[in-house]
Each structure stands twice: as C-alpha cells, then as structure tokens.
C-alpha cells in the first residue's frame, strides 16, 4: 500500500492508495508482492537511464497503475502510457476510472495516460518507447503471450529496453526470446530487429531485460 506524502505546511496527507488484490492472494500478500516488485524494478530502471531523462515509457498491462506510478517516481520528467484491457480477473476492481483516480491521488496523473488495448494486437505507436515495463501480466495471456512479446518489442525505439517480471510458464521460451524477429508495430511493416536478453532473479521473481538494437 502506498501512502501519499502531502505538503506538510499546507495539506493533510491523502488517504492511502491501494493497488488491488491479486488473484489467489490476500490484500496483505498483494502488498508484499508489490513491495518486492518495486525493490526489483527500481535499481534496474535507474541503471538504464538517469532520473532526469525525459523518457517515453509503456506499462504493458498496467492494471490499477502500480508500475506506472513506480516508473513515474523513478523518472520525474518521463511520460508514461499504461495499456490494459481493464477487465482481467487477476486483479480485483480495475476499471480505468479507478486507475485514473489513483494516479490523481498520487499526483502523477498529468504524466500518465491510459489506453484500453489488447497486447496481442499491434500497439501502433508512431513515436516509439524508450522503455517498456510489465509486472505479472503475460502469463495470463497463455500461448498468445509470444505474439504480445513481439508487439511490445516492436513498439520500442532502437536501443530501448523491455523489463519484464512474471511467473514464466516456460522459462526457456519466455526468458530467452529469439535473437532476431520480424516486426515493426509502429509502421505496420515487417523488418528484422535484433534482441539481446539478460535475466536475473530477485527474491522468487524472475526479471528479464530485453534490449532492442
């Protein structure tokens, strides 16, 4: 659970923002999962870019906005786009309105935009993203997650990074994406793109960093 820090001289603290309860978890367990996730993501993100970088970031499967908020905190000049179907049952209560409300309470709504999108469909981002983050999303998609991986990678700028944390159903297939693939979801034209993969563990969670060149 995130407690919002208010201006001590002018305002009282806002009510805590809760980012929902994961499927098959209690509220307390879900908070613990997110605490571990933040400890895992933050050092990776800040090892890739300086905190003042004006990045374009995609949160793939943003849910109630936990990781969007983490990314926005790490990079105060970044703009974050959160995409989700906003209907999956793995998190209770994830209408887009709830996510918008949470971002307003956390005072990052001006830098976070939300879109309803199916990750198995091309993202069609003309500008491209410097960084994509995702936490505990892709295993919910089943075998179609490999199409979603390509769509996400296709939305990255050259040199961009995709930081993925998940319960990987097939560690060999999920953690080591093919070194090249033919995709460009921004233009709709196929082109060969090179991917470097690096993985690490933090607690019981596996993280994979894909770098597009």
N, C-alpha and C positions, 0 to 999 in steps of 0.2 A: 504494500500500500504506500502510495506517495503522499506525503504531507506537503502542501504548498506553502512556501515561505512568503510571507507578506511583508510589505514595507512596515517596519516596526514603528516608525514615527507617525505614520498616517493611517494604517489599516490594521484590522484584526486579521488573523490567519483565516484563510478559507477552510471549508470543510475538506477532509481528505478525499482524494480521488481514488476510486478502486477500479482496477482494470479487468474485472470479471473473474469468473471461476472456470478453470479448465475442466473439460470433460473427464470424469472419473477422478476428480480431485476435490478437496475441500477448499474453502476460501483461504485458509492459512497455508495449505500446501501450494496453492497457486501463487500466493505472495512470495513464498520461499523460492519457487521456480523462477519467478521474475527477478528476484534478488540475485540468484546465481547467474541468470542470463545477463543482467546488467554488468556484473563483475567480469563476465567473459567477453562481452562485446566492447565495452569502453576502451580497454587497452589496445584491442585490435584496431578499432576505428582511429584512435589517436596516433597509432603507429603508421597509419597510411597518409594522413593529412594533418596539417596544423589546425589548431582550434579555430583560427580566424579565416579559414578557407571558405569562399562563397560557393559552396557545393550545391549541386542538384542531386538529391537523394530520393530513392524509391524505397518504400517499405512494402514489400510484397506479401500481402495477406496481413494487413495492419490490425484487423480486429478492433479493439477499443482504443488502440493508439499507443500502447506501452512503448514499443520500439521506436515509433515515430518521435515520441517525447524524448527518449534516450538520445536519439540522433540529433534532435534539435538542441538538447542541452550540450552535447559534445561540440557542436558547430553552430554557434550563435548567429552566424551570417548565412547559414545554409537555408535552402528552401526544400521542404520535404513533401513528397506526394505519397499518400497512403492509398493503396488499392485493395479492395476486398469485395467479396460478394455480399458481405454484411448479412449473412443468413446462415452460416455454418453452425452446427450444434456443438462444436468443440469448445466454444466459449459461450456462456450464457449471457443473453442480453446484449447483442452487438448491433443494434440499429445504427445507421450512420449518424442520426441525431445525437445518440449517446456519446459517440466518439467526438463529434463537434463540441458538445458540451464540456467534455473532459479537457479538450485542448484549450478551450476558453478559460476554464478554471486554472489551468496551468500556465496561462499567459503565453502560449506559443501558437495560438490559432492563426495569427497573421502570417505565419511562415509555414503552415501546414495546410495542404489542400487534400481533399478526399474524393476518390472516384470509385464508383461501382464497376468492378471489372473482373472477368473470369481469366485467371492466369493461364489457362490452356488456350487462350486466344492472343494473337499478337498485340503488343502494347501500343504500337504506332506512335511512339514518342519521336517527334521530329528533331528535338534538340539533343536527346540522349542524356543519360545519367552518369555522374562521376562515381556513384556508389549505390549499391543495392543491398538492403539488409532484410533478413527474414528469420523469424523465430517460431519453430514448432508449427509449421504450416503445410509443407509439401507432402508429408506422409499422409495427410488427409485426402490427397488427390488420387492416391493409388498409382497405377501404372502411367496415368496421364501426366504424372509429375515430370516425366522426362521431356514432354512437349513444353511444359511450363518452364523448365530449366532453360530450354533453348530460347523461349520468348523473353525471359528475363535477361539472359546473356545478350540477346540481340538488341536490347534497349540500352546497353552500356556504350559509353564513349570508348574509343581505343585507350587502353591504359586504365580503364575503370575496374572496379572490384565488386564482386558479389560475395557478401559474407552471409553464410547460411548455417543456422544451427537447427538441428532437428533430430528426431528419433528415426534414423535412417533404416528403412526396411531391408535394404540390400547394400551393406557398407561398401562392397567393391564397386558396384554400379553407381551408387549415389556419391561417394566420396572422390571418385576419380573419373570426372567427365572426360569424354574423348578429347584428345589434344586439339582437334580441329572440328569445326562443324560449319554447315552452310546455312546461314540465317542472317537476316537484317530486318528486324521487325519495324524499324523506323521508316524504311523506304519501301518495304514490301518486295525488294529484290534479293535474291539469294546471292550470298558471297561467302567465300571461305574466310573463317575467322579463327584465330589461334587462342587456345585457352591453357593457362598454367594453373595447376591445382596444388593447394597446400592445406593440410588438415592438422588439427590439434584437438586435444581434449581439455575440458575444464570441468572438474567435478565428474558428473556422469553424463555430461552433454558433449557431443561431438560438434566441432565447428569446421567448416570447410571454406577456404578463401579461394575463389576463382578470380584470376586476373586475365582480362581480355587484352590481347595485343594485336 
